[in-house]
Amino acid sequence: MKNIFLVGLPSSGKTTLGKQLARHIRYRFVDMDSLIVKETGMSISDIFAHKGEPYFREEEARILRAIRPDSKLIVATGGGVPCFHDNMTYIKQNGLSIFLDVSPEEIVDRILKHSSDDRPTYQKADAQLLANLQQKYHDRRSFYTQADITLQGESLKVNHLLDVLKDIVTI
């Protein structure tokens, strides 16, 4: 069975929706950021602070390519994964990709309400948080929209996603 890769900005719901979807279709859920933390022994923030973003992006590409195709996985990619090292092409060749298209304004609301300060580039106290997210959305959208499926608003519910997937993959 094809792996399913969830792409989108941080706090777009990749982990939350991914875990729910995995339970419903009996796939295993994996979070790429968690795999990087486990393998490096460092938090994402520490990797950015001590090794830099280029090192982190290389780790993302390495982890992505270590995921075996057809493993019945739901993979929550990091927000930048599709944008570096030709990763989006790799994702599309090795599974089904789904873009969770959430507005920067909604993401700011989510970060302020629920998120810890474990994201190196998105801190609650940052006065430029919305502007930074709007810029990231603008910069990354051309990669995200290459996904096989785009979900927005009310379609970002597991039941809707199941309806969409039943017509595409055998689940």
C-alpha positions, 0 to 999 in steps of 0.5 A, a space after each residue: 500500500 502506498 505511503 501517504 505524505 502530509 505537507 503544509 506549514 507548521 501547525 497546519 494539522 499534519 500530526 493531528 490529522 495524520 494520527 487520526 487517519 492512520 488509526 482509521 485506515 490501519 497505517 502506521 504514523 510517523 513524524 519526520 521531525 520526531 525521527 530526526 530528533 531521535 536519530 540526532 539526539 538533539 531537539 529541532 531548535 538545538 539542531 538549528 542553533 548548533 548545526 544550522 539549517 543546511 544540516 537540518 535540511 540534509 537530515 530531512 532529505 536523508 530521513 525521507 529517502 530512508 522511508 521504504 515505499 509501500 510501507 503503509 505509512 502516514 508521514 507528517 513531513 516537516 513544513 520545509 521538507 517539500 521545498 529542498 533537495 527535490 524532496 517533493 518530486 521524491 514524495 510524489 514518486 513514492 506515495 500519495 501527497 496531501 497538502 493541508 492548506 491552512 491560512 497563516 492567520 489560522 496557524 498563528 491562532 493555533 500557535 498562540 493557543 496550543 503550540 509550545 515554543 519548540 519550533 525554531 522559526 515560529 515563536 509565540 512572542 515574535 511580533 513578526 510571527 504573522 508576517 513570517 508565516 505569510 512569507 513562508 506560505 508565499 515562498 512554499 506554496 508552489 511546492 505544496 500545490 504540487 501535492 496530489 490532493 489539496 485540503 482546505 477548511 472544512 475538508 481538513 477533517 478525518 472523515 472528509 479525508 477518508 471519503 477523498 481517499 477511498 476513491 484514490 487508494 485501496 484502504 
